[in-house]
Amino acid sequence: MNNFFKSPYFLLPLVTFIWSSNFVISKYIVTIVPPFTLNLGRFVVATMILLPWFMTNSKVKILEDKQLFWRVILMALTGVFFFNSLIYLGLQYTTAINSVLINSFNPLVMVLLSIFLLKQKETWQRLVGLGISLIGVILIAAKGDLNNLLLLNFNPGDLLVILATFAWAIYSIAGKVVMAKITPMETVALATVFGTIMLIPFSVWEFYVTPDISLGWEFWVVILYLGVFPSIVSHFLWLYCIGKAGISTAANFYNLIPVFGTFMAIIFLKEKLFLYQLGGGALVLLGIYFAHRQFFATEKPEKVKLLN
């Protein structure tokens, strides 16, 4: 039984469930707390846990390696500052269901950016898969109405979530380069600390322009949960599972996020699932499967050093 609970096939659904909850919980709390303050609170909690660990266990001298430093800064800017802030801003205007469905396009955004930024060559299957998923995202953003597409009449929240997927893709590509030099946990810790520093002035600005912000008990419960579980526990388990089962297996389970997120939004937020969301989400997942089906079948498990 112990081995079962350590198995990636038990842990990966748990990881995606936790990440899905981020969208649903945040959709509720952004009606009470503004996005930058929510994001800062979450990562202050994560920093309070990760920074002592880093100072105790890591020998990385980040300031002595300028190339490494600026790559970590890019990760902090895109993955901690922009990704979460854009998601929380977007959730003020769009539904949690839309946000998780659009976010499921993320793996193929990484493929697209890898082609342009890393000059990575891709197979025609992946490019076709990218196109299918893109149609799905457009269907969701246009609410299934061709007129909205022709008139570029999109929900600003959906557009912000789309931008967030590009931010996360850049973060992931930069992380791939950074982790050639340092461990994944060191990478997460450094990006979290620098990203938290970036968020401080924007949160202060929010307090200045929104004087009636009320940080009640709900805020403190939410940031404690977001800071510990989606920010640290899920990241650590994700990396552990990559080491056990391989990147492709882990990436395949990533597609459970829109499934869990949609069900949670319907149950807890009483959101309605529309036909265009169902169709668009199906196209996104179909495109991802089509793009990666050969990759899933052939990749061997990788060993990743999680800690020092």
C-alpha positions in Angstrom: 0.0 0.0 0.0 2.9 2.4 0.8 4.3 1.9 -2.7 0.9 2.8 -4.2 0.9 6.2 -2.4 4.4 6.8 -3.7 3.4 5.9 -7.3 3.3 8.6 -9.9 0.0 7.2 -11.1 -1.5 8.2 -7.7 0.5 11.4 -7.2 0.1 12.9 -10.6 -3.7 13.1 -10.4 -3.3 14.6 -7.0 -0.9 17.3 -8.4 -3.3 18.2 -11.2 -6.2 18.3 -8.7 -4.3 20.8 -6.5 -3.4 23.0 -9.5 -7.0 22.9 -10.7 -8.2 24.1 -7.3 -6.0 27.2 -7.8 -8.3 28.4 -10.6 -11.5 27.7 -8.7 -10.5 29.1 -5.3 -8.9 32.2 -7.0 -12.1 32.9 -9.0 -13.9 33.2 -5.7 -11.3 35.2 -3.8 -10.5 37.8 -6.5 -14.0 39.2 -5.8 -12.6 40.1 -2.4 -8.9 40.6 -2.8 -7.2 42.3 -5.8 -4.9 40.1 -8.0 -1.4 41.4 -7.2 -2.1 41.3 -3.5 -3.4 37.8 -3.8 -0.4 36.7 -5.8 2.0 38.4 -3.4 0.4 36.8 -0.4 0.6 33.4 -2.0 4.3 33.7 -2.8 5.3 35.3 0.5 4.1 32.1 2.1 6.1 30.0 -0.4 9.2 32.2 0.1 9.0 31.8 3.9 9.3 28.0 3.4 11.6 27.8 0.4 14.2 30.5 1.3 15.3 28.9 4.6 15.6 25.5 2.8 17.7 27.1 0.0 20.0 28.9 2.4 20.5 25.7 4.4 20.9 23.2 1.6 22.1 25.0 -1.5 25.6 26.0 -2.5 24.5 28.0 -5.6 26.0 31.5 -5.8 23.4 33.0 -8.0 25.0 36.5 -8.0 28.3 35.2 -9.2 26.9 33.7 -12.4 25.4 36.5 -14.4 24.0 34.3 -17.1 22.3 32.1 -14.6 21.0 35.1 -12.7 19.3 36.7 -15.6 17.7 33.4 -16.7 16.3 33.0 -13.2 15.0 36.6 -13.3 13.2 35.7 -16.6 11.6 32.7 -14.8 10.6 34.9 -11.9 9.1 37.5 -14.2 7.2 35.1 -16.4 6.3 32.2 -14.1 5.7 34.0 -10.7 4.9 37.6 -11.6 3.1 37.5 -15.0 1.5 34.0 -15.1 -0.3 34.1 -11.8 -1.1 37.9 -12.0 -2.6 37.5 -15.5 -4.6 34.5 -14.3 -6.0 36.4 -11.3 -6.7 39.5 -13.4 -8.4 37.3 -16.0 -10.6 35.6 -13.4 -12.1 39.0 -12.6 -13.7 38.9 -16.1 -14.0 35.3 -17.2 -15.2 32.0 -15.7 -13.1 29.4 -13.9 -14.2 26.9 -16.6 -12.9 29.1 -19.4 -9.6 29.7 -17.6 -8.8 26.0 -17.1 -9.9 25.1 -20.6 -7.7 27.8 -22.2 -4.8 26.9 -19.8 -4.9 23.3 -21.2 -3.5 24.8 -24.4 -0.3 25.5 -22.5 1.8 22.4 -23.6 1.4 23.3 -27.3 2.2 27.0 -26.7 5.5 25.6 -25.4 6.0 23.8 -28.7 5.2 26.9 -30.7 7.7 29.1 -28.7 10.3 26.4 -28.9 10.2 26.5 -32.7 10.8 30.3 -32.7 13.0 30.8 -29.7 15.1 27.5 -29.7 14.9 26.8 -33.4 13.5 23.4 -32.4 12.4 21.3 -35.3 8.9 19.8 -35.0 7.0 17.0 -36.7 4.0 17.6 -38.9 1.9 15.7 -36.3 2.8 18.3 -33.6 2.1 21.2 -35.9 -1.3 19.8 -36.9 -2.0 19.1 -33.2 -1.1 22.7 -32.4 -3.6 23.9 -35.1 -6.4 21.7 -33.7 -5.9 23.0 -30.2 -5.7 26.6 -31.4 -9.1 26.2 -33.0 -10.4 24.9 -29.7 -9.1 27.9 -27.8 -10.5 30.3 -30.4 -13.9 28.5 -30.1 -13.9 29.1 -26.3 -12.7 32.7 -26.5 -15.3 33.5 -29.2 -18.1 31.8 -27.2 -18.8 29.6 -30.2 -20.0 32.7 -32.2 -18.4 33.4 -35.6 -19.5 37.1 -35.3 -17.4 37.5 -32.1 -14.4 36.2 -34.0 -14.9 38.4 -37.1 -15.4 41.5 -34.9 -12.6 40.5 -32.5 -15.2 40.7 -29.8 -13.5 38.7 -27.0 -13.8 38.6 -23.3 -10.8 40.5 -21.8 -10.4 37.8 -19.2 -10.0 35.1 -21.8 -7.3 37.2 -23.5 -5.5 37.6 -20.3 -5.5 33.9 -19.6 -4.2 33.3 -23.2 -1.3 35.7 -22.4 -0.7 33.8 -19.2 -0.2 30.5 -21.1 2.6 32.3 -23.1 4.2 33.5 -19.9 4.2 30.0 -18.5 5.6 28.6 -21.7 8.5 31.0 -21.5 9.0 30.2 -17.9 9.2 26.5 -18.7 11.6 26.9 -21.6 13.9 29.1 -19.4 13.6 26.5 -16.6 14.8 23.8 -19.0 18.0 25.8 -19.6 18.4 26.8 -15.9 18.0 23.2 -14.6 21.1 22.2 -16.7 23.1 24.0 -14.0 21.0 23.7 -10.8 18.4 21.3 -9.3 14.7 21.8 -9.9 14.0 22.6 -6.2 16.8 25.3 -6.3 15.3 26.7 -9.5 11.8 26.9 -8.0 13.1 28.5 -4.8 15.1 31.2 -6.6 12.3 32.0 -9.1 9.9 32.2 -6.2 12.1 34.6 -4.1 12.8 37.0 -7.0 9.2 36.9 -8.2 7.9 37.8 -4.8 10.2 40.8 -4.7 8.8 41.9 -8.1 5.3 41.7 -6.8 5.8 44.0 -3.8 5.5 47.4 -5.5 2.4 46.4 -7.4 0.7 45.2 -4.3 1.5 48.4 -2.6 0.1 50.3 -5.5 -3.1 48.2 -5.3 -3.5 49.2 -1.6 -3.0 52.9 -2.6 -5.7 52.9 -5.3 -8.0 50.5 -3.5 -8.2 51.8 0.0 -11.1 49.5 1.0 -9.3 46.2 0.6 -10.3 43.9 3.4 -7.9 41.1 4.3 -10.3 39.0 6.3 -9.9 35.4 7.5 -10.8 34.0 4.0 -7.8 35.8 2.5 -5.4 34.3 5.1 -6.8 30.8 4.6 -6.6 31.0 0.8 -3.0 32.3 0.7 -1.9 29.7 3.2 -3.4 27.0 1.0 -2.1 28.5 -2.3 1.3 29.2 -0.9 1.8 25.6 0.5 0.0 23.3 -1.9 -0.1 24.8 -5.5 3.2 26.6 -5.0 5.4 24.1 -3.2 3.8 20.6 -2.7 2.5 20.3 -6.3 5.8 21.5 -7.8 7.9 19.1 -5.6 5.6 16.1 -6.4 5.6 17.1 -10.1 9.4 16.9 -10.2 9.4 13.7 -8.2 7.0 12.1 -10.7 9.1 13.3 -13.7 12.1 11.5 -12.1 10.0 8.3 -11.6 7.8 8.1 -14.7 9.4 10.4 -17.3 8.4 13.9 -18.6 5.9 12.6 -21.2 3.9 10.6 -18.7 3.7 13.6 -16.3 2.8 15.9 -19.2 0.0 13.5 -20.2 -1.6 13.8 -16.7 -1.4 17.6 -17.0 -4.4 17.4 -19.2 -6.5 16.4 -16.1 -6.5 20.0 -15.0 -9.4 21.1 -17.3 -11.3 18.0 -16.3 -10.9 18.6 -12.5 -11.2 22.3 -12.8 -14.5 22.2 -14.8 -16.1 19.8 -12.3 -15.0 21.9 -9.3 -16.3 25.1 -11.0 -19.6 23.5 -11.6 -19.9 22.1 -8.1 -18.5 24.9 -6.0 -19.0 28.0 -8.1 -22.3 26.9 -9.7 -20.9 27.8 -13.1 -22.7 26.4 -16.2 -20.9 24.3 -18.8 -21.9 25.5 -22.3 -21.6 23.4 -25.5 -18.9 25.7 -27.0 -16.8 25.1 -23.9 -17.2 21.4 -24.2 -16.4 21.4 -27.9 -13.5 23.8 -27.5 -12.0 21.8 -24.6 -12.4 18.6 -26.5 -10.5 20.1 -29.5 -7.7 21.3 -27.2 -7.2 17.9 -25.7 -7.5 16.2 -29.1 -4.8 18.4 -30.4 -2.5 17.7 -27.5 -3.0 14.0 -27.9 -2.5 14.1 -31.6 0.7 16.1 -31.2 2.2 13.9 -28.5 0.8 10.4 -29.1 4.1 9.0 -30.5 6.1 10.9 -27.9 4.0 9.3 -25.1 4.5 5.8 -26.5 8.3 6.0 -27.0 9.8 8.1 -24.3 11.7 6.3 -21.5 11.5 7.5 -17.9 14.1 10.1 -16.9 16.0 10.5 -13.7 15.9 14.0 -12.3 17.9 15.1 -9.3 15.3 16.8 -7.2 17.5 17.9 -4.2 21.1 18.4 -3.5 
